[in-house]
Amino acid sequence: MTRDCGSSACHAQFGATLISDNFRFLLLQSLARIHSHRRGKSQSTHPSSKRSPTWVNYSQDEIVTNISKLSKEGLTPSQIGLRLRDDYGIPNTKTFFGKSIIEVLQESKNALLVPEDLGRLVERASRLKEHLADHHADRKNVRSLELLEAKIHRLSNYYKRTEKLADSWKYSTAVAQLA
């Protein structure tokens, strides 16, 4: 794509536009998993309506008690959402409360100490360390553990910055062994 405008300022302007367009294209093309060459999984879509559905016969109090009951059974917020959707026919709690399940759990003092995704990463790291204790020569998974621990550190820094995690929380091998 060449543009003939006759001045160097014009070429610089169009060249910068072309570079920024190429950069935007490359940026959109490179949105993928952090440590692999794959793209992400496609996500499910939320209901299109922001109003609560008419077929749900539960009151807000009943939904809150169901959420707290499921939390006491040891389910994570995502598992609670799946159970509410599949067993109770409640597609989305935000349509009823204007709050997510995590916010409802925080109000009822049943929230997790560590966010769910960070806890799952720590569990994965502990399982990987157990595997490496038995298989010392597994160099590929040594690298996987390094990448996983880097991801844990990045995510914990984010949660500390947004005050969703205590500043005193620190990932170490002892923390991973406790999980």
C-alpha positions in Angstrom: 0.0 0.0 0.0 1.8 3.2 -1.2 0.3 6.6 -0.9 1.7 9.4 -3.1 1.3 12.7 -1.5 4.6 14.3 -2.2 5.8 15.4 1.2 7.8 13.7 3.9 5.4 14.8 6.6 2.6 13.1 4.7 4.6 9.9 4.4 5.5 10.0 8.1 1.8 10.4 9.0 0.6 7.6 6.7 3.6 5.4 7.8 2.7 5.9 11.4 -0.9 5.1 10.7 0.2 2.0 8.8 2.5 0.9 11.7 -0.2 1.5 14.3 -2.7 -0.4 12.2 -0.2 -3.3 11.8 0.5 -3.2 15.6 -3.2 -3.3 16.4 -3.6 -6.2 14.0 -0.7 -8.1 15.6 -2.0 -7.3 19.0 -5.4 -8.7 18.2 -3.8 -11.7 16.6 -1.6 -12.4 19.6 -4.3 -12.5 22.3 -3.8 -16.1 23.5 -2.7 -18.1 26.5 0.3 -16.6 28.3 2.7 -19.6 28.1 1.5 -21.6 25.2 0.8 -21.1 21.5 -2.9 -22.0 21.8 -5.9 -19.7 21.7 -8.3 -19.7 24.6 -11.5 -21.7 25.0 -14.7 -20.1 23.8 -16.8 -18.9 26.7 -20.5 -19.3 27.4 -22.7 -16.3 26.9 -24.7 -14.7 29.6 -28.4 -14.2 29.2 -29.2 -11.3 27.0 -31.8 -9.8 29.3 -30.8 -7.8 32.4 -34.2 -8.5 34.0 -34.8 -11.5 36.2 -36.5 -14.3 34.4 -40.2 -14.9 35.0 -39.9 -18.7 35.3 -37.8 -18.5 38.5 -40.1 -19.1 41.5 -37.5 -18.3 44.2 -37.4 -15.2 46.3 -34.1 -13.3 46.9 -34.0 -14.6 50.4 -34.3 -18.2 49.3 -31.6 -17.7 46.7 -29.3 -16.2 49.4 -29.9 -19.2 51.7 -29.2 -21.6 48.9 -26.0 -19.8 48.1 -24.8 -19.9 51.8 -25.9 -23.6 52.1 -23.9 -24.6 49.0 -21.0 -22.6 50.3 -21.0 -24.4 53.6 -21.0 -27.7 51.6 -17.6 -26.6 50.4 -18.4 -25.6 46.8 -16.5 -22.7 45.2 -18.4 -19.7 43.7 -18.2 -21.1 40.2 -19.6 -24.5 41.3 -22.3 -22.7 43.2 -23.3 -20.9 40.0 -23.4 -24.1 38.1 -25.5 -25.8 40.8 -27.9 -22.9 40.9 -28.3 -23.0 37.1 -28.6 -26.7 36.8 -30.6 -27.7 39.9 -32.6 -24.6 40.7 -33.0 -23.0 37.2 -31.5 -19.7 38.2 -29.5 -18.6 35.2 -27.6 -15.6 36.7 -27.6 -14.1 40.2 -26.7 -10.7 39.0 -30.2 -10.4 37.5 -31.7 -10.9 40.9 -29.4 -9.0 43.2 -27.2 -6.8 41.0 -24.3 -8.6 42.7 -22.2 -11.7 41.9 -22.1 -14.8 44.0 -18.8 -13.7 45.5 -20.3 -10.5 46.7 -23.2 -12.3 48.2 -20.8 -14.6 50.0 -18.7 -11.7 51.3 -21.8 -10.1 52.8 -22.7 -13.3 54.5 -19.1 -13.8 55.7 -18.7 -17.0 53.8 -16.1 -15.8 51.3 -13.0 -17.7 50.4 -9.7 -16.4 52.0 -7.9 -16.9 48.7 -9.6 -16.2 45.3 -10.7 -19.3 43.5 -8.5 -19.0 40.5 -5.4 -18.4 42.6 -6.3 -21.3 44.9 -6.6 -23.6 41.8 -3.2 -22.5 40.6 -1.6 -23.3 43.9 -3.3 -26.7 43.9 -1.9 -27.4 40.5 1.6 -26.3 41.6 1.5 -28.7 44.6 0.4 -31.6 42.4 3.2 -30.8 39.9 5.7 -30.7 42.8 4.5 -34.1 43.9 5.0 -35.4 40.3 8.5 -33.9 40.1 9.4 -35.5 43.4 8.8 -38.9 41.8 10.1 -38.0 38.4 13.3 -36.0 38.8 14.3 -36.1 35.1 11.0 -34.6 33.8 12.5 -31.4 32.5 9.4 -30.3 30.6 7.4 -30.2 33.8 10.2 -28.4 35.6 9.7 -25.6 33.1 5.9 -25.9 33.5 6.3 -25.5 37.2 8.4 -22.3 36.7 5.8 -20.8 34.4 3.0 -21.8 36.8 4.8 -20.2 39.8 5.3 -17.0 37.7 1.6 -17.0 37.0 0.8 -17.4 40.7 3.1 -14.5 41.6 1.6 -12.2 38.9 -1.9 -13.1 40.0 -1.2 -12.6 43.7 0.4 -9.2 43.0 -2.8 -8.2 41.1 -5.0 -9.4 43.9 -2.9 -7.6 46.5 -3.0 -4.4 44.4 -6.8 -4.6 44.1 -7.1 -5.5 47.9 -8.8 -8.9 47.3 -5.9 -10.6 49.0 -4.1 -9.8 52.2 -0.7 -8.0 51.8 0.8 -10.6 54.1 -0.1 -13.5 51.8 3.0 -14.9 50.1 3.3 -17.9 47.9 6.0 -20.4 48.9 6.5 -24.1 48.6 5.1 -24.5 52.1 1.9 -22.8 51.0 1.7 -25.1 48.0 2.2 -28.2 50.2 -0.7 -27.2 52.4 -3.1 -27.0 49.6 
